[in-house]
Amino acid sequence: MRIFQQPARKWLGTSAIVLLNTALLIGCVFLGYSAYLAFRYRAGIDLQVTGDWPLQGDDEIGFVAARNASTVRTHTKQGNRYHLFTDARGARVNAPGEQTPDRVSILTVGGSFAWGHGIENDETYTQLLGRQLQVPVANLAYGSYGTVQSLQLLERNADLQPQLITYAFIEDHLRRNLSPCAPSYTPFCLPVSYVAFDAGGKPYLHRPVSRYSPAPGKRLFQALSSERFDLWDIRWGAKVALAQLQKRFILNTRDGEATRRRSMAWLMRRMTQAARKIGARLVVVYIPYLHSRIAKPPPEALAGALTADVLFLDLAPAITAHYADAGNPPLGLSDGHPNVRAHALIARELRALLDQAQPGLQ
């Protein structure tokens, strides 16, 4: 027995040392990767937020615009600075303390292209259209939203009794509608509601996987304003690494062409029903990405989801026509969002559509 005991002890001791060294090596690699992620994020961040924190948690939607807030967003690399003022509903308004009227003629939902990322609110197509038609408007779009959140904000604010609802669609909404994490300037999951499917394959709105808290975001941006790179950075770099694993293996979505089509068709039916219920006309505005001079046509998942009672504005021809003259200035900001000229073009095209299909808006 002693002949076998001594080699066994040696083997166990050697194995323990190997395991310990392996664990230390993995730990060092993980810390190094965490430091790399933190450094890369710090170097690439292009946003400073001052004033009120612009987001707050919402059990059904995930996050919404902070109420009665006054915020300044500065995109340092773009050299862009603009204000965000919201009212008691979270709608974007032109000045601190301003409130959306109890009833409006036009209500806008959508993501950052409709919300007016990078520009002042009075430069957005919603405000331009309201001034042209001399009617009250409400802009309830918000950055990172998709069709799901647009539908929920429409249903939640039906008491505004709009005559016209404009939903600004971009192609990424097809992906966002199926994802529990919205696009974000922070590397962590920004929880949102999304379309899921039950055991029978029936779509439904899934609640956010967690509740959004503004505290981590505030701390992150405050820390990033410091020039110092220290252990705190490595710590949140480690959180980023873990968040990446969570998104990849835990929050993985059933994204795919078939589910995109099914979810979009279901959402458009619900949005059309919500508009019909309050006696409003729904206008879907397709805004192509603006980095190409030849705008892409609407994706089939959107085109196939539209019904006869929905007004549809395809901006691809107008954008392509604009760029046909090489001397015309760009329509996009450096990050691809519509600039002031693009919003003016959208307002002009919407006005032409409404003059033909929905005259007499009040």
N, C-alpha and C positions, 0 to 999 in steps of 0.2 A: 504493500500500500504506500509506503514512504517513497518508493521509486516514482509513483505517479503524482504524489502530492506536491513535490517541489516544482516540477514543470508546470503544474496547474497554477500554482501561486505566481510563478513567473509570467505565465500567459495572462493571468488576470491583471497583474500589475502593469504589464506592457499595454494591455487593452485600455486600462484606465488612463494611462498617460496619453495614448493615441486619441482617445475620446476627448480628454481635456484639451489637448492641443488643437484638435479639430474644432471644438466649441470656441476656443479663443480665436482661432483663425476666422471662423464664421462671424464672430462678434466684431472683430477688427474690420472685416470686409463690410459688414452692415453699417458700422459707424462711419467708415470711409464713404460708402455710398450715400449715407444720410447727409454727410457734410457736402458731398457733391451736389445732391438735390437742393439743399438749402442755398448753396452758393449760386447754382444755376437759376433758381427762382428769384433770388435777390437781384441778380444781374439783369434778369429779364422783365421784372415787374415794371409796369408803365402806368401806375395809378396811385394817386394820393387822394385821400378822402378827408375833408375838413368840415366842421359843423356837425349837424345831427347825423347819426348813423342811419343810412337810407333804407335798411331792411328790418323787418320784424317777423317773428315766427307766426305760423298759421297752421292749425291742426289739419285742415282739409287740403290746403294748397301747398303747404310746405314753408313758403316765405312770401311775404307781400311787401309793398312799399310802406315805409313808416308813415304814420299819419301826422299831418300838420308839421312836416319836417322841412328844414332848410339846410341844404348840403351843397358843397362845392366839390366837383370832381376835376382833378387836374391830371391829364395824361402827359407826363413829362417828356417822353420821347417824341410824341406827336406835336408838342407845343400847343396843346389844346386845353382850354379851361372853360367849364360851363356850370350853370346852376341847376339844382334840382329842388323845386318847391312842390310840396304836396298838400292836399286838403284833408278834410276829415275822413274821406273815403280812401285816401291814398292815390287819388287821381293827380296827375301832373298839372300844375297851374303855373301862371306867369310870375307870381310875386308872393312873398311870405304873407300868410294870412288869407289869401284869396281862396274863395270856396266855389266849387262847381254849383251851378243853379240846381234847384230841385228837379227841374225837367230840362232835357236837352233835345236837340234835333238830331245830332250826330254823336255816336259813341264809338270810340276806337278801342279795339283790343289787338293784341299781338305781342311780339317780342321787341327787341331793341331797335329794329328798323322802323317800327311805328312809334315807339316810345320817344325816339329822337336822341339816341346815343350821340354824344359829341357836339350837340348844338343846343341852343336855348329853346325853351318850349314854344315861344311865339314864332319860331322859325319852322316848326314841324308842319307836315301837310294837314294835320287835323286843324290846327289853328289857322292856317292859311285858308283852308276851305271854309271854315266858320266865318272868317272876316269877309271872304268873297260873297258868301250867301247871306251874310248878316244874320246868322243863327247861332244859338248857344251850343257848345260842344263839350265833350268829356274825353280825356285821354287816359284810359285805364290799361294801356299796354305797359309792359315792363321788360327790361333786359333779361335775357335767358329764358323767357317764357316760350311755350309752344302752343299747340292747339288746345291741349288739355287745360292749361291755366287760363287761356283766353275764354274758353267755354265757361269755366267756373266763375270768372270775373263778370262775364256777361249775365249769367244766371243770378249772381249775387247782387247786381246793380240794376235789375230789371225795373225797379221803381223809378228810374230816371225817364222811363217811357220814351226812348228815342224813336224817331221815325226811320233812321238809317243806322245800321251797324256796319262798320268797316273792320274786317279782319285781315291784317297784313300777314301773308304767308311767305316764308322763305323755305328753301328745300330742307334745311336742317331740322325743321319742325317734325318731319317724318321720323327722324331718329329720336328727337327729344320726347315725342309722344310715348315712346316705349321705355324710356330711361328713368330710373329713380333718382338720378343725379343730374341737375341742370348744369350747363356750362358756367364757369365761374372764374374770376381772377385769382381766387385762392385754389390751392391744389387739392382741397378736401371736397368731400361730397356735399353739394348744396341740395338738400333733400326737397323733392317735389312729388306731387301726385303724378300718376302715369297710367297708361292703359295696360291692363293685364287680362288674362283669359282664364276662366274657370275650368273645371275638369271636363265640362262639356264643350269647351271651345268658345264660350260666350264672352264677349269683351265686357269689362267693367272698369270703373275708376278705382285704382288702388291708392290707398292713403299713403302719405309719405312714410318712408321706412324709419325716419327719426324726426324729432322736432328741432327745427332750426333755432340756434341761439346766437345772438349777435356778439356775445362776449369774446369768443375766440377770434373772430374776424377783426374786432377792434384791437385786441392785443397784438395780433399779427401785424397790422398796418402801423401801429404805434412802434413796434420793435423794428420794423423795416425802415422807419424814418431815421434810425440810428445808423451811423457809418460803421459801427463796431460789429465784428463777426466773432461770436464766442460760443460757449457751450449751449446757450439757449437756442442758437441757430441749428446746431447739430441735433438738439432734442426735437425741434419741430420738423427737421429734415427726416428724422426717424418716423415721425407721425405721417409724413408724406409717403414714405416707403410702405408703411402698413396700410395707408389709404389706397395706394395703388393695388396692393394685393386684394384688399376688400372689393374694390371696383371690378377687378378681373375675375375673381373666383366666387365672391359672395353676391355682389350686386349685378351679376351678369344678366343681361336682358335677352328676351326672345326676339331680338332684332333680325329682320330679314325682309325681303321684298313682299312676301305674302302677308306677313303680319303688319307691315307698313300700310299696305292697301286696305286691309280689313279694319285696322284701327282708324285710319283717316276717314274711311267711308262712314264708320259708326259715329265718329266725332262730328262730322259735317251734318249728319242727320240730326244729331242732338242740337247742334248750333242753329240749324234751320228751324227746328221745332221751337227753340227758345225765342228766336226772333219772331216767328209767327204768333207765338203766344202773347207777345206784347204789341202786336200789330206793326212790327218794324220790317223793313226790307234789309236783307243781308247782302253785303257786297264783299266778295273775296278779292283781295288785291294781291296778285302775285308779283313779288319783287325779286327779280333775279340778282345773283351776286354781281357786283359792279367792277370786278377786277378784269373782266374781259370786254373787249369792244363789240363782240358779237354775243348778245345775251342769250342764255340757254332758254329753250321753251319750257313751259310748265311740266313738271314730272307727271307721269301717267297716274301715279297714286292720287294726286290732287285732281287732275282732270276727270278721272273716273268717279270721284266722290261728289262732284257738283251735280245739283239737280236743276230742273228748269226754272224754279222760282228764285234761284240765286243769281244775282248780278255778278259777273266775273270781269275783272279788269286785268288783262295780261299786259304787263309793262315791258315785256321783252321787245316788241316792235318799236316802241317809243325810245327805249334806251339804245337799241341798235341804230335807229335813225339819227339819234343825237351824235353818236360816235362816227357816223358815216362822213361827217365833216371833220377832218383831222384837226381843224383849228378850234373846235369846241373844247371847253375846259372839262376836266374830269368831274364825274358825278359822285365819286366815292371819297371818303376820308382815307387816310393811309392804311387803316385797318379794314377797309372794305365797307364800312357803314355808309349809308346815304348822307351826303353833305347837304348844305342849304340849297344848292342848285337842284339836287335830286328831289328834295322834298317839294320844291316849287314845281318840278315836272310832274310829280305824283299828284299834287293838288290840281294842276291843270288838266291832267288826263281824267281824274275823278270828276272834275266839274263838267267836262265834255260828256262823260258817260251819264251823269245825273241829269244834265239838261235834256238828254234824249230819253232816258228811261224813267226818271223820277223828278219831273219838274214840280215847282211849287213847294219846295221844302220850307218849313216854317219852324 
